[in-house]
Amino acid sequence: MNARYAVRWLAEHGLPRVALRVHNRMGDPFARLLGSEEGHRDPYALIETLRGTGGVRSGPVGYAAFDYQLCREILRDNSFGVRTPFDPAVPGPLRRYAERVVLPPNPIEAPSMFMADPPQHGRLRRPVASAFTPRAVARLGDRVREVTTELLDDMAARGSVDLIGDFAARVPIAIIADMLGFPAADRELFLRWGDVVTPLLDVGISWRAHRRAMAATAAMEDYLRAHIDQMRRDPGDDIFSTLVSSGDLDTTELMASANVLMGAGFETTVNLIGNAIPLLLSHPDQLDLLRAEPERWPNAIEEVLRFEPPVQMTCRRALRAVDLDGVVLRPEERIIISLAGANRDPAKFPDPHRFDITRPNAKEHLSFGSGIHACIGASLARLEAAHALPALFDRFPHLRLDGTPRPCGLSTLHGYEHMPARLGRPANTQAVSALSVDRTLGS
Ligand code: HEM
């Protein structure tokens, strides 16, 4: 099995990895953005170099777009499908062999909705999307509040914490585990699986990282199969039980959906909450404004999403020849859509490198994508952040980072792995948090 996976890795990651390395040595900003520590840590200077005078750029692993209007158009254009794992430059025989290698279910392997074009996409997305009704999401509000309070209580007993491992990661994992009907005791398992599976989203990962991800996804497959069988026998009142009972999706599709929900629902929101903390601490004037006027929190969360998008980029492939501002993409050619670039486009967001929680059009960012693949969980992510962040800052008004947070080291996802912090003296009463959260959400 390892040999088959190795061929798949070679076609999907190995060859692009070599291309990125070579171009990286030549100082190519596109290669540096995708394949260097500098690109992972601070992508924005490289993005500005690549934006140049605008339009489509070409690079070592395909084309790329950085301008708001262009990115939005591509996401909404049915001349494009979702990405294939393989660059058209991969030699034919290798590609044909690699295409036949089926990997264990994971968020970016068919039949995941991320990797499906119409009409299959609609069939996979509809039943999941219909479980995310505004009522179903609003019902999760009390649970988000409960989880947040428990985490803050635990942290208060310690003083020194890791704001990612002890807080930002714990809120979304608890909620997504509830939604999928997983026992609370298994949350640690998902945190570990998540860490090794998310590198699959990047281009050109190492064979070692790929092997670890395959081992984790294979273990996850066994877990999910047993979980779905159990749900068929004894459904709970969670969102995933509803999906299983509906009979709309077969077992493989259900496993793919669970994988997407876990990956998309957890690995992103942790970064929304995690990215907001240093941003706000380094802009004390804006934090003061939020303290004085908590009703500004929803817009502040949109500005965090615009300024530091947890998902920095996505990818599409041309289904037919497409002319983009004079650059013609042939069928199967790929284009990276830089959501981070779109969000910092001065033509859309004046003074785009300024973090400003009062920005009137902050909410027009592309951080949740656009078009038929637009994020299903956007309202849930907003709800989690709107509870977790005000509660954290209210409870610990003297919160300080303790050293430099460690970035997660990926190019597609942007966030931190560790964020050591000192909490300082807590505010006296939890009632402050509850009051502020209620005002934040306008209740
Ligand atoms: C801050 C948090 C989040 C961010 C930044 C985010 C971002 C995105 C983006 C950019 C896409 C579109 C990808 C593309 O077009 O290729 C997407 C799709 C998706 N998201 Fe999210 N997401 C977040 C939270 C969530 C949550 C909480 C859930 C569910 C629990 C979720 C579920 C999904 C699903 C199922 C899709 C696939 C939709 C499709 O392919 O039709 N996301 N998300």
Boltz pocket constraint, residues with backbone or C-beta under 6 A from the ligand:
constraints:
  - pocket:
      binder: B
      contacts: [[A, 113], [A, 114], [A, 115], [A, 125], [A, 128], [A, 176], [A, 260], [A, 261], [A, 264], [A, 265], [A, 266], [A, 268], [A, 269], [A, 272], [A, 309], [A, 310], [A, 311], [A, 314], [A, 315], [A, 366], [A, 367], [A, 368], [A, 369], [A, 370], [A, 372], [A, 373], [A, 374], [A, 375], [A, 376], [A, 377], [A, 378], [A, 380], [A, 381]]
      max_distance: 6.0
